[in-house]
Amino acid sequence: MAAVVALFASCDKDEDDIADEYVEKNESVAFANGNEQLGEGLVQEQKGMYTHNGYGCVDLGLPSGPYWATCNVGGENPEDYGGYYQWGALSTVDNGWLSADNFKTRVSADNEYELDTLFDVATQLWGGNWRTPSIVQHMELQRECYWVWTDNYNETNVSGYIVYKSKSAEGKGYKVYFGDTPSASYNIAKDAHIFLPAVGYIWGDEMLNAGIYGYYWSRSCIYNEANVDACDNFFDIYEVGWIYSSCDAKHPVRPVCSFIE
């Protein structure tokens, strides 16, 4: 566990205030537009399953409307870990330490808490309307869907969470952790879902905690003069939540696409 703790930049009250401010400013925007419309370039393959710009995505019935990709950037299948990227990097090559000055060049001119699309690996590699999700979109996924931990997704021997479109109000935000029994009404062969493998992370040249922990970048960030951090979705066998961590760590990205009218 010490290696995990070492990943994260130290947090102080100012950073917590900044993180709270980000959520407060952006949550009302993220959930204000209702369900998305089928947009140009979104092709329905079967009920709840679509492709956009050649990449698969799933309608999980989320209030703000984004469709979540079926695999990570750099992967081909749901269980693939894909590429590991520093925050705002467009390749898996280590770009070295990200200072506060060059960090500021990667944020949007319209929103200092958001990664600019020019540095968004999902946008730049997948094109179209693909984006790295915001932390608010990660939070929406956590509280609107039915999550089930598995050690063997679809007989691939890959562990992580199956994230189902919820079938009831009671199922929204429900987490089935390691050792718990999921509802028999959810089935990967029949029900809309994505799979988030427990990808771990890369720090320096070392892969850490793969198969146990999952870290997925968001496009959301916080910074002050002392620390340069970005928000990410975090989970393990007993917890699902969000954290902020050093932008110099390498995490995978699970994109979203949106056609909000």
PADOKE-204181 format. One record per residue (C-alpha): residue in three letters; x, y, z. Coordinates in nm, 2 decimals. Example, Ala and Ser with C-alpha at 12.3 -4.5 7.8 and 13.67 -1.06 7.14 Angstrom:
# residues 2
+------+--------+--------+--------+
: resn :      u :      v :      w :
+------+--------+--------+--------+
:  ALA :   1.23 :  -0.45 :   0.78 :
:  SER :   1.37 :  -0.11 :   0.71 :
+------+--------+--------+--------+
END
This chain:
# residues 261
+------+--------+--------+--------+
: resn :      u :      v :      w :
+------+--------+--------+--------+
:  MET :   0.00 :   0.00 :   0.00 :
:  ALA :   0.30 :   0.23 :   0.06 :
:  ALA :   0.36 :   0.25 :  -0.32 :
:  VAL :   0.00 :   0.38 :  -0.37 :
:  VAL :   0.04 :   0.64 :  -0.10 :
:  ALA :   0.36 :   0.76 :  -0.26 :
:  LEU :   0.18 :   0.83 :  -0.59 :
:  PHE :  -0.03 :   1.11 :  -0.45 :
:  ALA :   0.08 :   1.46 :  -0.40 :
:  SER :   0.03 :   1.59 :  -0.05 :
:  CYS :  -0.32 :   1.75 :   0.00 :
:  ASP :  -0.39 :   2.06 :   0.19 :
:  LYS :  -0.71 :   2.26 :   0.27 :
:  ASP :  -0.66 :   2.49 :  -0.03 :
:  GLU :  -0.65 :   2.20 :  -0.27 :
:  ASP :  -0.96 :   2.05 :  -0.11 :
:  ASP :  -1.14 :   2.38 :  -0.15 :
:  ILE :  -1.03 :   2.39 :  -0.52 :
:  ALA :  -1.16 :   2.04 :  -0.58 :
:  ASP :  -1.50 :   2.13 :  -0.41 :
:  GLU :  -1.52 :   2.44 :  -0.63 :
:  TYR :  -1.46 :   2.24 :  -0.94 :
:  VAL :  -1.75 :   2.00 :  -0.86 :
:  GLU :  -1.98 :   2.29 :  -0.76 :
:  LYS :  -1.91 :   2.49 :  -1.08 :
:  ASN :  -1.93 :   2.19 :  -1.32 :
:  GLU :  -2.19 :   1.96 :  -1.18 :
:  SER :  -2.48 :   2.19 :  -1.26 :
:  VAL :  -2.36 :   2.21 :  -1.62 :
:  ALA :  -2.29 :   1.84 :  -1.66 :
:  PHE :  -2.64 :   1.74 :  -1.55 :
:  ALA :  -2.84 :   2.02 :  -1.70 :
:  ASN :  -2.90 :   1.91 :  -2.05 :
:  GLY :  -3.10 :   1.59 :  -2.02 :
:  ASN :  -3.06 :   1.29 :  -2.24 :
:  GLU :  -2.84 :   1.32 :  -2.54 :
:  GLN :  -2.97 :   1.29 :  -2.90 :
:  LEU :  -2.84 :   1.06 :  -3.16 :
:  GLY :  -2.58 :   1.27 :  -3.34 :
:  GLU :  -2.40 :   1.27 :  -3.67 :
:  GLY :  -2.15 :   0.99 :  -3.67 :
:  LEU :  -2.31 :   0.78 :  -3.40 :
:  VAL :  -2.42 :   0.44 :  -3.55 :
:  GLN :  -2.65 :   0.20 :  -3.36 :
:  GLU :  -2.53 :  -0.15 :  -3.39 :
:  GLN :  -2.78 :  -0.32 :  -3.16 :
:  LYS :  -3.00 :  -0.21 :  -2.86 :
:  GLY :  -2.79 :   0.01 :  -2.64 :
:  MET :  -2.47 :  -0.05 :  -2.84 :
:  TYR :  -2.32 :   0.21 :  -3.08 :
:  THR :  -2.01 :   0.30 :  -3.27 :
:  HIS :  -1.87 :   0.65 :  -3.32 :
:  ASN :  -1.57 :   0.71 :  -3.54 :
:  GLY :  -1.50 :   0.34 :  -3.55 :
:  TYR :  -1.50 :   0.28 :  -3.17 :
:  GLY :  -1.77 :   0.11 :  -2.97 :
:  CYS :  -1.98 :   0.28 :  -2.70 :
:  VAL :  -2.27 :   0.19 :  -2.47 :
:  ASP :  -2.58 :   0.38 :  -2.36 :
:  LEU :  -2.59 :   0.33 :  -1.98 :
:  GLY :  -2.90 :   0.56 :  -1.94 :
:  LEU :  -2.71 :   0.84 :  -1.77 :
:  PRO :  -2.89 :   1.16 :  -1.71 :
:  SER :  -2.63 :   1.39 :  -1.86 :
:  GLY :  -2.62 :   1.18 :  -2.18 :
:  PRO :  -2.26 :   1.06 :  -2.25 :
:  TYR :  -2.20 :   0.72 :  -2.40 :
:  TRP :  -1.91 :   0.53 :  -2.25 :
:  ALA :  -1.65 :   0.36 :  -2.47 :
:  THR :  -1.63 :  -0.02 :  -2.46 :
:  CYS :  -1.25 :  -0.02 :  -2.42 :
:  ASN :  -0.96 :   0.20 :  -2.31 :
:  VAL :  -0.76 :   0.42 :  -2.54 :
:  GLY :  -0.49 :   0.18 :  -2.69 :
:  GLY :  -0.70 :  -0.13 :  -2.63 :
:  GLU :  -0.92 :  -0.33 :  -2.86 :
:  ASN :  -1.13 :  -0.53 :  -2.62 :
:  PRO :  -1.31 :  -0.44 :  -2.29 :
:  GLU :  -1.05 :  -0.64 :  -2.09 :
:  ASP :  -0.75 :  -0.47 :  -2.25 :
:  TYR :  -0.55 :  -0.23 :  -2.02 :
:  GLY :  -0.46 :  -0.01 :  -2.32 :
:  GLY :  -0.21 :   0.26 :  -2.30 :
:  TYR :  -0.08 :   0.44 :  -1.99 :
:  TYR :  -0.05 :   0.82 :  -2.02 :
:  GLN :   0.07 :   1.11 :  -1.81 :
:  TRP :  -0.21 :   1.36 :  -1.77 :
:  GLY :  -0.23 :   1.57 :  -2.09 :
:  ALA :   0.02 :   1.35 :  -2.28 :
:  LEU :  -0.07 :   1.21 :  -2.63 :
:  SER :   0.17 :   0.92 :  -2.62 :
:  THR :   0.28 :   0.66 :  -2.36 :
:  VAL :   0.64 :   0.80 :  -2.37 :
:  ASP :   0.74 :   0.95 :  -2.03 :
:  ASN :   0.74 :   1.33 :  -2.07 :
:  GLY :   0.92 :   1.39 :  -1.74 :
:  TRP :   0.81 :   1.61 :  -1.45 :
:  LEU :   0.51 :   1.84 :  -1.53 :
:  SER :   0.58 :   2.18 :  -1.38 :
:  ALA :   0.31 :   2.43 :  -1.28 :
:  ASP :   0.41 :   2.65 :  -1.58 :
:  ASN :   0.37 :   2.39 :  -1.85 :
:  PHE :   0.07 :   2.24 :  -1.67 :
:  LYS :  -0.11 :   2.56 :  -1.73 :
:  THR :  -0.05 :   2.54 :  -2.10 :
:  ARG :  -0.26 :   2.22 :  -2.11 :
:  VAL :  -0.58 :   2.35 :  -1.95 :
:  SER :  -0.87 :   2.50 :  -2.15 :
:  ALA :  -0.88 :   2.87 :  -2.21 :
:  ASP :  -1.25 :   2.85 :  -2.13 :
:  ASN :  -1.22 :   2.65 :  -1.81 :
:  GLU :  -0.91 :   2.64 :  -1.59 :
:  TYR :  -1.02 :   2.31 :  -1.44 :
:  GLU :  -1.04 :   2.12 :  -1.77 :
:  LEU :  -0.78 :   1.97 :  -2.00 :
:  ASP :  -0.78 :   2.14 :  -2.34 :
:  THR :  -0.89 :   1.92 :  -2.63 :
:  LEU :  -0.55 :   1.97 :  -2.79 :
:  PHE :  -0.40 :   1.77 :  -2.51 :
:  ASP :  -0.68 :   1.52 :  -2.47 :
:  VAL :  -0.56 :   1.18 :  -2.58 :
:  ALA :  -0.91 :   1.05 :  -2.64 :
:  THR :  -0.99 :   1.35 :  -2.87 :
:  GLN :  -0.66 :   1.34 :  -3.05 :
:  LEU :  -0.63 :   0.96 :  -3.11 :
:  TRP :  -1.00 :   0.87 :  -3.15 :
:  GLY :  -1.13 :   1.19 :  -3.31 :
:  GLY :  -1.49 :   1.28 :  -3.35 :
:  ASN :  -1.67 :   1.37 :  -3.03 :
:  TRP :  -1.46 :   1.15 :  -2.81 :
:  ARG :  -1.32 :   1.30 :  -2.49 :
:  THR :  -1.16 :   1.20 :  -2.16 :
:  PRO :  -1.45 :   1.21 :  -1.91 :
:  SER :  -1.47 :   1.49 :  -1.65 :
:  ILE :  -1.46 :   1.39 :  -1.29 :
:  VAL :  -1.83 :   1.48 :  -1.27 :
:  GLN :  -1.90 :   1.22 :  -1.54 :
:  HIS :  -1.70 :   0.97 :  -1.35 :
:  MET :  -1.91 :   1.05 :  -1.04 :
:  GLU :  -2.23 :   1.02 :  -1.24 :
:  LEU :  -2.12 :   0.67 :  -1.36 :
:  GLN :  -2.06 :   0.58 :  -1.00 :
:  ARG :  -2.39 :   0.69 :  -0.86 :
:  GLU :  -2.62 :   0.60 :  -1.15 :
:  CYS :  -2.50 :   0.24 :  -1.24 :
:  TYR :  -2.49 :  -0.10 :  -1.08 :
:  TRP :  -2.12 :  -0.20 :  -1.02 :
:  VAL :  -2.01 :  -0.57 :  -0.98 :
:  TRP :  -1.65 :  -0.67 :  -0.90 :
:  THR :  -1.53 :  -0.98 :  -1.08 :
:  ASP :  -1.20 :  -1.17 :  -1.09 :
:  ASN :  -1.27 :  -1.32 :  -1.43 :
:  TYR :  -1.46 :  -1.10 :  -1.67 :
:  ASN :  -1.61 :  -1.30 :  -1.96 :
:  GLU :  -1.36 :  -1.59 :  -1.90 :
:  THR :  -1.06 :  -1.37 :  -1.97 :
:  ASN :  -0.91 :  -1.40 :  -1.61 :
:  VAL :  -0.91 :  -1.02 :  -1.59 :
:  SER :  -1.04 :  -0.85 :  -1.28 :
:  GLY :  -1.22 :  -0.53 :  -1.24 :
:  TYR :  -1.58 :  -0.39 :  -1.23 :
:  ILE :  -1.87 :  -0.46 :  -1.46 :
:  VAL :  -2.07 :  -0.14 :  -1.47 :
:  TYR :  -2.43 :  -0.21 :  -1.57 :
:  LYS :  -2.71 :   0.02 :  -1.68 :
:  SER :  -2.92 :   0.01 :  -1.37 :
:  LYS :  -3.26 :  -0.16 :  -1.39 :
:  SER :  -3.41 :   0.01 :  -1.08 :
:  ALA :  -3.38 :   0.31 :  -0.85 :
:  GLU :  -3.24 :   0.07 :  -0.59 :
:  GLY :  -2.97 :  -0.04 :  -0.83 :
:  LYS :  -2.84 :   0.31 :  -0.90 :
:  GLY :  -2.51 :   0.35 :  -0.73 :
:  TYR :  -2.51 :   0.00 :  -0.58 :
:  LYS :  -2.17 :  -0.16 :  -0.55 :
:  VAL :  -2.12 :  -0.54 :  -0.53 :
:  TYR :  -1.77 :  -0.57 :  -0.38 :
:  PHE :  -1.54 :  -0.87 :  -0.36 :
:  GLY :  -1.71 :  -1.16 :  -0.18 :
:  ASP :  -2.06 :  -1.02 :  -0.22 :
:  THR :  -2.33 :  -1.18 :  -0.43 :
:  PRO :  -2.47 :  -0.98 :  -0.73 :
:  SER :  -2.83 :  -0.97 :  -0.83 :
:  ALA :  -2.92 :  -1.26 :  -1.07 :
:  SER :  -3.11 :  -1.02 :  -1.29 :
:  TYR :  -2.78 :  -0.87 :  -1.43 :
:  ASN :  -2.61 :  -1.07 :  -1.70 :
:  ILE :  -2.32 :  -0.96 :  -1.92 :
:  ALA :  -2.46 :  -1.15 :  -2.22 :
:  LYS :  -2.79 :  -0.96 :  -2.22 :
:  ASP :  -2.75 :  -0.63 :  -2.03 :
:  ALA :  -2.59 :  -0.30 :  -2.13 :
:  HIS :  -2.26 :  -0.26 :  -1.95 :
:  ILE :  -1.90 :  -0.16 :  -1.97 :
:  PHE :  -1.61 :  -0.34 :  -1.81 :
:  LEU :  -1.33 :  -0.14 :  -1.63 :
:  PRO :  -1.03 :  -0.36 :  -1.57 :
:  ALA :  -0.82 :  -0.31 :  -1.26 :
:  VAL :  -0.54 :  -0.15 :  -1.45 :
:  GLY :  -0.32 :  -0.03 :  -1.17 :
:  TYR :  -0.08 :   0.25 :  -1.27 :
:  ILE :   0.27 :   0.32 :  -1.39 :
:  TRP :   0.51 :   0.53 :  -1.18 :
:  GLY :   0.85 :   0.58 :  -1.34 :
:  ASP :   0.91 :   0.25 :  -1.51 :
:  GLU :   0.72 :   0.04 :  -1.27 :
:  MET :   0.37 :  -0.11 :  -1.31 :
:  LEU :   0.20 :  -0.11 :  -0.97 :
:  ASN :  -0.12 :  -0.28 :  -0.84 :
:  ALA :  -0.26 :  -0.41 :  -1.16 :
:  GLY :  -0.53 :  -0.66 :  -1.10 :
:  ILE :  -0.62 :  -0.50 :  -0.77 :
:  TYR :  -0.67 :  -0.12 :  -0.82 :
:  GLY :  -0.81 :   0.08 :  -1.10 :
:  TYR :  -0.70 :   0.44 :  -1.19 :
:  TYR :  -0.86 :   0.62 :  -1.48 :
:  TRP :  -0.78 :   0.98 :  -1.57 :
:  SER :  -1.04 :   1.24 :  -1.59 :
:  ARG :  -0.99 :   1.57 :  -1.79 :
:  SER :  -1.05 :   1.76 :  -1.46 :
:  CYS :  -0.76 :   1.91 :  -1.27 :
:  ILE :  -0.66 :   2.12 :  -0.97 :
:  TYR :  -0.34 :   2.30 :  -0.91 :
:  ASN :  -0.17 :   2.56 :  -0.69 :
:  GLU :   0.19 :   2.68 :  -0.68 :
:  ALA :   0.30 :   2.38 :  -0.47 :
:  ASN :   0.12 :   2.09 :  -0.64 :
:  VAL :   0.01 :   1.99 :  -0.99 :
:  ASP :  -0.27 :   1.73 :  -0.97 :
:  ALA :  -0.55 :   1.58 :  -1.18 :
:  CYS :  -0.86 :   1.40 :  -1.07 :
:  ASP :  -0.92 :   1.04 :  -1.15 :
:  ASN :  -1.17 :   0.76 :  -1.10 :
:  PHE :  -1.03 :   0.51 :  -0.84 :
:  PHE :  -1.15 :   0.17 :  -0.73 :
:  ASP :  -1.04 :  -0.15 :  -0.56 :
:  ILE :  -1.22 :  -0.46 :  -0.45 :
:  TYR :  -1.38 :  -0.28 :  -0.16 :
:  GLU :  -1.42 :   0.08 :  -0.27 :
:  VAL :  -1.52 :   0.30 :  -0.57 :
:  GLY :  -1.46 :   0.67 :  -0.56 :
:  TRP :  -1.24 :   0.95 :  -0.69 :
:  ILE :  -0.91 :   1.10 :  -0.59 :
:  TYR :  -0.66 :   1.34 :  -0.73 :
:  SER :  -0.30 :   1.24 :  -0.80 :
:  SER :   0.02 :   1.35 :  -0.96 :
:  CYS :   0.00 :   1.43 :  -1.33 :
:  ASP :   0.33 :   1.26 :  -1.37 :
:  ALA :   0.18 :   0.92 :  -1.30 :
:  LYS :   0.06 :   0.72 :  -1.60 :
:  HIS :  -0.30 :   0.61 :  -1.60 :
:  PRO :  -0.53 :   0.46 :  -1.87 :
:  VAL :  -0.82 :   0.66 :  -2.02 :
:  ARG :  -1.17 :   0.53 :  -2.08 :
:  PRO :  -1.33 :   0.79 :  -2.32 :
:  VAL :  -1.69 :   0.92 :  -2.35 :
:  CYS :  -1.87 :   1.06 :  -2.65 :
:  SER :  -2.15 :   1.31 :  -2.63 :
:  PHE :  -2.40 :   1.47 :  -2.87 :
:  ILE :  -2.58 :   1.71 :  -2.64 :
:  GLU :  -2.83 :   1.93 :  -2.83 :
+------+--------+--------+--------+
END
